[in-house]
């Protein structure tokens, strides 16, 4: 009897596992290798030193299955588009790209990393999530493999590793940028913060934000992954505390619930989001008119009309059937930044990983190296690995991002 | 020479099998014929073998359902990481720190096991399953509230229950290092674990569990599982023996957690969630309840399986589940069992351990 029960139980779990693993989207490598007009490619602004050539193997790590799959699929899909474009140029530098799944779990990421090493990875784009990236970065540091993460935003990712670089803002920088925006635009504001206390990203931004504007904060509410379906308590408390600005350093899915519940109790403060808020307009079942006037700090907007963005959005939609978010744009920029650095450093594919790594580190941190792409103009990198670019703030007006 | 009992033979075969497997893999590793991916599996496999063997003690031998085994792994992992990182200057030797971390992890997990076990194991029925399920969640949230740092004044710990504090509230010196940053997890963890340490831990776990099971204590534990009233009627202290099994299991899980935690540069408490507990339970059930060597093999095979299926890209987790179901069906097929019984004539297949 007990054995039957145990078997039934385990079987049920197996089905649950199957359900988790089943909802996967098309693999990144299935993206068609379209011909790309050279004019679209972001321009290298660093002078070429020596002749770069060869086929480089770039490995990508991100969650392609599981709860965080949307981020990994987007980032790896964006990177794949960039790789296809560069290969279509037919220049001396060609890329081979392979993405491995880590389910946003650190030890799986290390397994994925080693699988890619067996494949012959020379340069890494990843990992997508912070927890995975911290674990993978220490491996890549020991093995001297140059790494550029599209979206792992914690300072722990780059701390103490000279060959680990970030394409996204660090969490503290983003928190500071949010605080600066609020203090300059709403000087007398009473601020409420609602953040997710079990999420490294959310806590990282909140800590830096709270450091800057400690005295103006009238209420702080927390939630966890298990309680992100109801915010009536936090929203009511923010209203009771008289907050007129609500800062939401969280992803867009819980934010939609907050906006809906605030509306239902007639509470209309100014909502200020972060880059995780990108995607809120496309959330199914969410009345996008509720997001009117919400401030989103995002490096990328799919509704921008410049040629580079339009071309990228079209290609991404063709491959994945949906609008790209900032993760996809970060992944795309990662590959082009690496491409530019390879040309600037004159790296050839037959060099050893350590030689490529040292040359690229030197190229990325060089004074005259900068990169302009989808997520920013004139980006430069410090020796710590942090990117310097202007934060872009958008206000949602009539259902599109508008620069204030 | 006295003839050995069958159980004793099986136990020695288990030790010999694990040692042989270790020597073989170690030789391959030294010979350079293991891929990087395979090398990265070795330590987590050892951790999960210890997890499965220890959970088998509770689920198979003691007959209780525990759904929060990853909670003990978490306690062991984070206490082990704090131990290893805070002793960096005091004890330069990596293996010694690893040993200490494993011991501390085991002790902390055992203490947690006592706290959970004492009230719950006095009850009848499936309360342990309910309480351990909650326990796993509670540990995850508690560690999210934990901020730990270390400087020359020693350990700084704050418990960030209201969610308003961060690492800067530790007021550490400039040279201080943050070890656990709440929800941001443990960072900058030195990689101290090795395959050899993993093998030693597996052997220690096997010796402890197998000897416990074959001892007088083990017979008492199994007697309680099979018939509690009969066991009580012959004077067996039910709570005591159930507690022995549960706490031993918790301690081993803590040790496995410390080994696991010190194998990666960073660790989040969300790694040890309900899914991880269930994963270990699946190892135990597929290996056979009460069957220790079965747990060893199941943990090894099922850890490698999703990694080996990487070639199938996005469909790998789907295939993993399908394979699990097929294995489950195959091992419970009467005809297959009969066939196996004919192939190995002296197999005591008739014994039911359910």
Contacts between the chains, C-beta under 8 A, distances in Angstrom:
chain1	res1	chain2	res2	distance
A	1	B	354	7.1
A	2	B	63	6.8
A	2	B	289	7.8
A	2	B	354	5.5
A	3	B	289	6.4
A	3	B	353	8.0
A	3	B	354	3.4
A	4	B	354	7.8
A	6	B	59	7.4
A	6	B	65	7.6
A	6	B	285	5.3
A	6	B	289	6.4
A	7	B	285	6.5
A	7	B	328	6.7
A	7	B	332	7.1
A	9	B	281	7.7
A	9	B	285	7.8
A	10	B	281	6.7
A	10	B	282	5.3
A	10	B	285	4.4
A	10	B	286	7.3
A	10	B	328	7.0
A	11	B	325	6.9
A	11	B	328	6.4
A	13	B	278	4.8
A	13	B	281	7.6
A	13	B	282	6.3
A	14	B	282	7.1
A	14	B	321	5.2
A	14	B	324	4.8
A	14	B	325	5.7
A	14	B	328	7.4
A	15	B	321	7.2
A	17	B	317	6.8
A	17	B	320	7.1
A	17	B	321	4.8
A	17	B	324	7.5
A	18	B	317	7.6
A	18	B	318	5.9
A	18	B	321	3.5
A	18	B	322	7.2
A	20	B	317	6.7
A	21	B	315	7.9
A	21	B	316	7.3
A	21	B	317	2.4
A	21	B	318	4.8
A	21	B	320	6.8
A	21	B	321	6.3
A	22	B	317	7.5
A	22	B	318	5.1
A	24	B	314	3.7
A	24	B	315	7.1
A	24	B	317	7.7
A	24	B	318	7.8
A	25	B	314	7.3
A	26	B	314	7.7
A	27	B	313	4.8
A	27	B	314	5.3
A	29	B	313	7.6
A	64	B	313	7.5
A	64	B	314	5.7
A	65	B	314	6.4
A	65	B	316	7.7
A	65	B	317	5.0
A	66	B	317	7.8
A	100	B	310	6.7
A	101	B	310	7.5
A	101	B	313	7.6
A	101	B	314	7.3
A	101	B	316	7.2
A	103	B	317	7.9
A	105	B	271	6.2
A	106	B	264	5.4
A	106	B	266	5.9
A	106	B	267	6.3
A	106	B	268	6.6
A	106	B	271	6.5
A	107	B	44	5.7
A	107	B	260	7.5
A	107	B	263	7.6
A	107	B	264	5.8
A	107	B	271	7.3
A	110	B	40	5.5
A	110	B	264	6.2
A	111	B	37	6.3
A	111	B	40	5.3
A	111	B	41	6.7
A	111	B	307	5.6
A	112	B	310	7.8
A	113	B	40	7.7
A	114	B	35	7.5
A	114	B	36	4.0
A	114	B	37	4.3
A	114	B	39	6.8
A	114	B	40	4.1
A	115	B	36	7.7
A	115	B	37	4.4
A	115	B	307	7.4
A	115	B	310	5.8
A	117	B	36	4.4
A	117	B	37	7.6
A	118	B	35	4.5
A	118	B	36	5.2
A	118	B	37	5.3
A	130	B	184	7.8
A	131	B	185	6.3
A	131	B	266	6.4
A	131	B	268	4.4
A	131	B	270	7.7
A	131	B	271	7.9
A	134	B	185	7.7
A	134	B	187	5.6
A	134	B	265	5.7
A	134	B	266	3.2
A	135	B	264	4.5
A	135	B	265	4.7
A	135	B	266	4.8
A	135	B	267	7.6
A	136	B	265	7.8
A	137	B	265	6.6
A	138	B	188	7.9
A	138	B	191	7.1
A	138	B	264	7.9
A	138	B	265	3.0
A	138	B	266	7.4
A	139	B	265	7.0
A	154	B	184	6.4
A	156	B	181	7.6
A	156	B	184	6.7
A	156	B	187	4.2
A	156	B	188	7.2
A	156	B	266	6.8
A	159	B	187	7.5
A	159	B	188	6.9
A	160	B	188	7.0
A	195	B	163	7.8
A	196	B	183	7.9
A	197	B	144	6.3
A	197	B	145	7.9
A	197	B	163	4.7
A	197	B	182	7.8
A	197	B	183	5.9
A	198	B	140	7.6
A	198	B	141	7.0
A	198	B	144	4.6
A	198	B	183	4.9
A	198	B	269	7.7
A	198	B	270	6.6
A	199	B	183	5.9
A	200	B	181	8.0
A	200	B	183	5.6
A	200	B	184	4.1
A	200	B	185	6.5
A	200	B	268	7.0
A	202	B	183	7.6
A	203	B	166	7.6
A	203	B	182	6.3
A	203	B	183	4.6
A	203	B	184	6.0
A	204	B	184	6.3
A	207	B	166	4.0
A	207	B	167	7.7
A	207	B	168	7.7
A	210	B	164	7.7
A	210	B	166	7.8
A	211	B	166	7.9
A	211	B	168	7.2
A	220	B	163	6.8
A	220	B	164	6.1
A	222	B	163	4.2
A	224	B	141	6.8
A	224	B	144	7.6
A	225	B	270	7.7
A	226	B	137	7.6
